[in-house]
Amino acid sequence: MPRSARQLSIGPIHVPVVVAALVGGTALASIAGAVGARNGPLDLLRLGLLVVPDVWRGQPWRLVTWVLFEREPLALVFACLTLYWFGGAMAARWGARRFLGFYAGLAAAAGAITCVVALVWQGVALIPFGGSWPVLDGLMIAWGLLHHDAQLRFFGVLPLRGRHLVWLTLAGTGLYALFYGLAPFVPHFAAELLVLLWLGLIPRARAAQHRARAENWSFDKWLERERRR
């Protein structure tokens, strides 16, 4: 049973400390990166984005740090809101350590897949990737898979159930890829596929195997095997 995540209370707002730390870290890194790239001597964006050739040249920290840097104000605002809405629920369910492991692990895994894809797709290797939305897409899919009948209003407007959120997230990524090309969204699809495998397809396959074994077992069959021995 995971240990309950510690809560931070600011007036009427209650949020797990681990989620508040990620929201604050993303906001600070994004703002510092934007200001530094424009004026400062320390260009955090240059050091922290997922630049595939630099990863292969021995800079593995980029596999995790890239999700801290949003490069547009509106993307930052909605990223923080999404992390607050869905991250709070998942941190409460999993506990702080498991949630943080999921967040950082999914970032690293999606980044690693992107680097491997870039070996055979030069267009991917040329893109400096940044932003938390690939991991947030995975987070929303995880929430939808684990709360498939739960009701919510997406961004306070569209009424959905958890299972609908999974399809909406996948469709949204596909729509962006149609408008802007597939290469910039390789990390998004990688993160979404990983979560679908982890929480969706693999557990269902295991459950089907267990059911098949249970259906094939019977006392008469067991007794017959014992008699043959």
N, C-alpha and C positions, 0 to 999 in steps of 0.2 A: 504494500500500500504506500503510495508516494506521500512524502511529508508535505503538509499544506504550505503553500507559498505565503510568506509574510506580506502583510498588506500595508500600503502607504495611504493615509487619509489626508486629503486636502479639502477641507470644507465638506461638501456633499459628494466629492469624488473619492472613490475607493479603488485602488489599483494595486496589484501585486508589485512588490519592490523590484523584482527582476524585469517586469514589463516597463515600469517607470524608468529604470536604468537604461533599457534599450531605446525607449522613446527619447530620453534626454541625450543619450550618446549619439543617436542618429541625427537629432536636431543640431547638436553642437558640432559634430563632425561635418555635417553638410554645410552649415553656415561658415565654419572656419575654412573649409575647403574652397567655397566660393570666393570668400574674401581673400584668402591666400593666393588663389590662382590669379586674381585680378590685381592685387596690390602688394601682398606680403612676400617676404623672402623665402618662406617655407610653403611650398606648393604641396599640400596634403593630398590633393586629387592625384597629382602625378605619382605620389608614393603609395597611394592606397587603392586605386582602381584596379580592376581585373584586366591587366594587360597581358595577353596570352604569351607573347614572346618573353616578357620579363619573368613570368612564372617558370617557364622552361629554362631560363638562365639562372635560376636559383633564388627566386623571391616568393616562397610559398605562402607568406603571410597575406598576399593578395587574394588568396582563395577565401579568406574570411572577411578582410577589411572592406572589400568592395561594396558590401551591402549597407555600410554606414553612410555612404555618400549619395544623397539625392541631389540632382543637379538642376531641379526646377522647384520654385517655391510651392506651387500647387501640388506637385507630386510629394513634397515633404509633408505638407499639411495632411493630405489624405493617407499617406503612409503612417504617420503618427496616430491618426484616428483609427485606422484599421488595426494597427498593433494594439491599441488600447481596447477596442471592442472585442476582437477575437483572441488576442494574446492573453487578456485577463482571464477569460473562460478556460483556455487551455492550460495556463499556469496553475489555476486553481485545481484543475483535474489532474495534472501530471506532477505538480510540485515544481519548485524553482529550478532545481538542477536538471531535471529531465527536460523541462521546457527550454532552458538555455542550451542544453545539448542538442535538442531538436533544431533550434534556430541556427546555431553555429554549424552544426553538422550538415544541415540541408544546404546552407550557403557554400560550405566547402565541397560537398558532393556535386552540387550543380556547377560550381566553378570548375571542378576537376573534369566533369563530363564535357563542359564547354572547351576546355583546353585540349581534350582528346579529339573532339570534333574538329577543332581548328587545325589539327594535323593534316586533315584531308580536305578541309574547306578553307581556302585562303581568305575568303571574305569575313569569316568569323575571327580569324587571327588579327585582322586589321581594326577591329572594334574595341575601344576601351570600355568595358562594362562597369556600370555602377548603379547603385540603387537597391532598395530592399524589396521591390515588388516581386521578383522571382520567389523569394522566401515567403513573402506575404501571400502570394497565390497558393503556395503549398500549405500555408497555415490555414487559409480559408477552406481549402479542400479537406484538410485534416479535420477541421471543425465540422464540416458538412457530413463527412463519413461517420464521425463519432456521435453526431447529433442529427441523424438523418430525418427524424420526424419533428425536430424542434422548429418552432415558428420564429421568424424574425422579419424585421423590415429593413431591407438593404438600403443603407444610407438614409434610414428613416422614412423611405418612400415606398419601395417596391416590396409587397408581402411575399415571403418565400418560406419554404421549408429547407432544412439542412441539405437534403439530397439535391434540391434544385440549385443550391449555391454551388455545388460541385460542377454541374453542367454550365452554369452561368460563368464561372471562372474560366473554364476551358474554352467556352465560346468567346469570351472577351479577349483572351490571349490570341485565339485564332483570328479574330477580327482585326486586332492591331497588326498581326503578322501580314494580313492581306493588304493593309494600307501601307506599311512601312518596310515590308520584306521579312523573310523568315530569320535571317542571320542575327538581327538584334535581339531576337526572342528565344534563341537557343537556351539560355539559362532558365527562362521561364518554363519552357516545355520540359526541360530536364528536371527541375524541381517538382513540377506537377506530376510527371511520370513516376518519380521516386516515391512520392507520397501515395499515389494510387496503388503502386505495387506493395508498399509497406502496410498500408491500412486497408486496402481494398482487395486486390487480386490474390495476393499471397494468403491472407487469412481465409478467404473464400475457398481457395484450392485445398488448404489444409482441412477446413471443415468438411469439404466434399469427400476427402480421403477418409476422414474419421467416420462419416456417415456410411460410406461404402463398406468400410471394415465392420461397422456395427451391423449393417444389413446382411452381410455375408456370414456373420457368426450366428450360430444357434446351438442349443444344448444337444440336439440330436447329432449335429455334425461333429461337435466336440466329443461326444460319447463314442461315436463311430471311429474317430481317429484314435481314441484311447484304447478301444478294443483291438484295433489293428496292431497296436504296439505290443 
